[in-house]
């Protein structure tokens, strides 16, 4: 039985999600206290509770404390099971984070699985669906893991209602290194509007073209069906072996130009650092590389989110993470994992 402190590091939901996923993979029971103690509203919110219940279903687990607002949870998995699952958050909470929780387990299960998810698909402080599709899934494929993704309906805050499907097969893990990138990245910007005036997307596109020098054919504006209104600006940066996705969500009180500028600023930081892996992909790669037993990537200075995630992984798996700055390339860090 492991005992975890949910206020560790950045004190958010990642401690819980990583613990649930690796508990299922390893069969290790755990108790976590002070869940999301670092957040303004601590404890389990709807999306975190959905992740707990999803993990319990996948692992036939015994659970104590699975209630909204709970700051303590006991989780004891019994048997990991591949199969067909459907999880609905009931709010606009992030469905991508729910999948993140159970994905390591389903990649370890003896058989294929499908997961239907309903809720938010493009959320603040969570990877959007497009990130999973264009950045995360291709790297998993390189590492011997299969993740197929199909988006049916976009879901934005506060209405939610997005729907998508993941197809997962047992992984044959292979260590992977992502240390270099091609000199000239490829750009593809996608601006999504749902029940939002067309001029909003046009202003965002104009800002991206002006700030990043994008051509007209490198920016598309797409109107989509959704339960409620929403707007997201997403930029894919192709670095050869790796594709990064940078995104920002439109908000009622934020100018369209400022939304696009957020994307341009983040992309500019990534481009200037000459690294193939951005902050968000770096965080997502830790568990797969640990399960593969090794690997390394070059990235920006690791966030507290990333360092916290590494600390939790090391408590479940016999691996050791190393994060060091590359003195030859200021602003560039190498993150590696090896068996302990």
N, C-alpha and C positions, 0 to 999 in steps of 0.2 A: 504494500500500500504506500503510495506516494502522497505527501502532504505539500500542497502548493499554496503560495501566497499570491493572490490575484492582484495585489498592489505592486507586484514586482515591476521594476523598470518603468515603462510608460503607463502601466496600470489600466490597460484597456481590455477589450474583448479578445485580443489575439492570444493572450495567455490561456484563456478557456478553450478557444477553438483548437489551438495546437495540442493542448492536453487531451481533449476529446478524441481527435484524430489519431494521435499516437497511442492512446490507451487502447483503441480498437485494434491497431496494428500489432501491438505487443502483448495485449491481454492484461495490461497492468491497471489495477484499480487505483483510483486517486480520490483525494478530498481536496477541494479548493475553497479557500475562504477569502474574504475581502474582494469578491468578484467586481471588476471594473471600478475599484476604489478611486482610481485617478480621474474618473469622469464626473461631470457636473451632476448627472443623475446615475448614481452607482447601482449595481445589481443587474439582474437579468432583465433586458428589454425584450420585446416580442421577437426580434430576429435572433437574439441569443437563445431564448427559450426554444425557438423552432430548431436551432442547431443542436441543442441538447436532446430534444425529442427525436430528431433525425438520427443522431448518433446512437441513441438508445435502441431505436428500431433496427438499425443496421447491425448492431452488436448484441441484440437481445439482452440489454444491460439492465441491472438493478440501479435505480436512481433515487436519491433523496434530495429534496430541496429544489425540484424543478417547478418553480412557481415564479410569476412575474415579480420583480423586485428582490428576489432572493440573492443574498450575498454569500451563501455557502451551498456547496453542491458535493454530494458523494456519488461516485460513478464506478460501477463494477461490471465490466463487460463479461459476457458468457461465451457466445459463439458468433463469429463474423459470418455474414450471409450475403452473397451476391443475389441480385433480384431486380424487380421492377418497383420503383418507389415514386411517391408523389408527396411533396411537402409544400404547403401553402402558409405563408407567414401571417396573412390576415391584415397586414398593413403594407406600407411602402418600404419596409425594411429590406436590407440587401440580400437578395437570393444568391448572389455570387459568394458571399461570405458563408452562407449555409453550405453550399457545395464545397467550398474550401475546407470545411470542417470534416466532411465525410469522404472526400476524395482519396486521401491516403489509404483509408480502409478498403474502399471499393477497388482500388488498384492492387490491393493485396489479396482480394477475395478470389476463391477458386471458381471463376465463371464470369460471364459478362453481366453488366447491370445497366439499367436505364434509370434516370432520375428526372422527373418532371417537377419544375419549380414555379411557384406563383408568388409575385410580390414586386419589389423594386428591382429593376435591371440596370439603372443608371442612377447611382446614389452618391452623395458627398461622403468622403472618408471611406470609400470602398471601391474596389476595382470594378469598372463597368463591364458589361458583357463583352464588348468589343476588345477589351484588354485580354480577357480569357481566350477569345477566339484567335486574335492576331499575334499576341505576345507570348502568353503562357503555354497554350496548347502546342504550338510548334516546337518549343524547347522540350516539353515533355516527350514529344514524339522522338526527338533526337536521343533522349535518354532511355528509350525503350518502353514508354508508356503511351497508351492510346486514350485520347479524350476527344470525342466528337461533340460538336455543339450546334444547336439549331435554335435560333430566336424566332418566336412566333409573334409576340406582341411586346412593345416597349412598355415599361412601367416607371413612372416618375413620382417623386414626392409631391403632394401628400396622398394622391389617389392610389398609387401602386397598380396592381392588376396586370403587371407584365408576366409573360409566360415563355418559358424556354425549356429545352430538353438537352440532357447530357447523356452520351453513350460512352460507357467505360469498360475496358477489358483488363485482365490481369497483366501487370507490368513485368517485363524482363529487364530490370534496371541495369543501366550502363553509366558509369561515371562520365561527366562531361566538363569540358573547360571552355569558357567564353571569355577570352582575354584580349582579343583584338577585334577591330571593326574595319570595314572598308572605308576608304578616305571620303568618298562622296556618298552621303546617305540619300535614300529615296524618300520623297515626301508624298503622303496621301492624307488630305484633311477631309473629314466627314462631319458636316453640320446637320444635326437632326432637329426638326421642329415638329411638335405635336400640339395642334390647336394654338399656335403662336403665329403672329403676322410674318409674312415672307420677308419684310424689310429687316427684321431682326437678324435672320440668317445672312442676308446680303451685307449688312454692316459688319458682322463677324468675319465673313469671308474677306471683305476689303481690308480689315485689320490684319488678318493672317498674311494676305498677299503683301501688304506694305511692310510688316515687321519681319517676315521670313523670306521675302522674295519669291513666293510661290507663283507658279504659272496658273492660268485659268483652269487647265485640265487637271491640276493637282488638288483642286478644292471642289467638293460636291455639296449641294444643299438638298436634303431629303425630307419630305413631309411624310410622317408615319402615323398610323392609327394608334391611339392610346386612350385609356380610360379617362385620364386627366391631362392637362396641359404640361408641356415640358420642353426643354431645350438643352442640348449638350453639344459641345465642340470637342472633337477628337482628332488628334493628329498622330498618324503612324509614321515612324521614322525607321526605315529599313537600313540596317547596318550590315547587310550580308547574312551572316549566320543568325543574327538576332534582329527581331523587330520590337521596337518599343512603342507604347501607346501613351500619349499624354492627353489629359482631358480636363474639362472644366464645365460645370453645370450652370446654366442660366438661372438667375433668381429675379424675383419681381423688382427688387430694389437696386439691382446691379445693371449698369449700362451694357449693351451688347458688345461695345468696343472693349470694355474692361474684362468681360468673360474671355474673349479671344486673346486679349493681352496676357491673361494668366497662362494660357497655353503657350503662347510665344515665349514668355519669360522662362517657363520650365524647360521648354525645348532648347532655348538658348543656353541655359546652364548645362544641359546634357551635352550639347554639341561642343561647347567650349572645353569641357573636361576630357573629351576624346576617349570616352569609355563606352562599351557596348551595352551595358546594363544600367538602367536607371534605378531610382530609389524604390519604386513599387515592385518592379520585377525582381529586384534583389531580395526583397522580403519573401516573395512567393517561391523563390528557388531553394530556400534553405531546407525545407522538408524533403523535396525530391532528391536533392543532392545527398542529404543524410541517409535516406533510404537506399540510395545507390552505393553508399559506402565511400564516397569521395567525389571530388570535383572542385572547381575554382572558377571565379569570375571577377572581372574588373568593373568597378562601379564608383559612384560618388561616395563621399564620406557616409558611412552607415548611419541610418537614423536610429533613434532610441527604440523605435518599433522593431527594427531589424535585430539590434543587439539583444533586446528582451526575448524575441522569438528564439534566437540561438540558445539562450540560457535555458529556456523551457525544453527545447529539443534534446539538449545534453542530459537532461534528467530522465528521459525515456529511452534514449538510444546510446549505444557505446561509441559515440563519435565526439570529436573535438573540433570546434570552429576556431579559425585564426583570422583576424581582421587587421591588416597592416597598411599603412600609407606607403605608396610607391614614391620614394624620394626622387626618382627620375622624372616622374610626371606629377607635379603638384596638383592636388585636388583629386587624384586618382587613388583608389584603394583596391586592394586585392583581398577578396573573401574566399577562404578555402575551408574544406572539411576533410577530415581523415579519420580512419578507425582509431579508437582509443585503446 
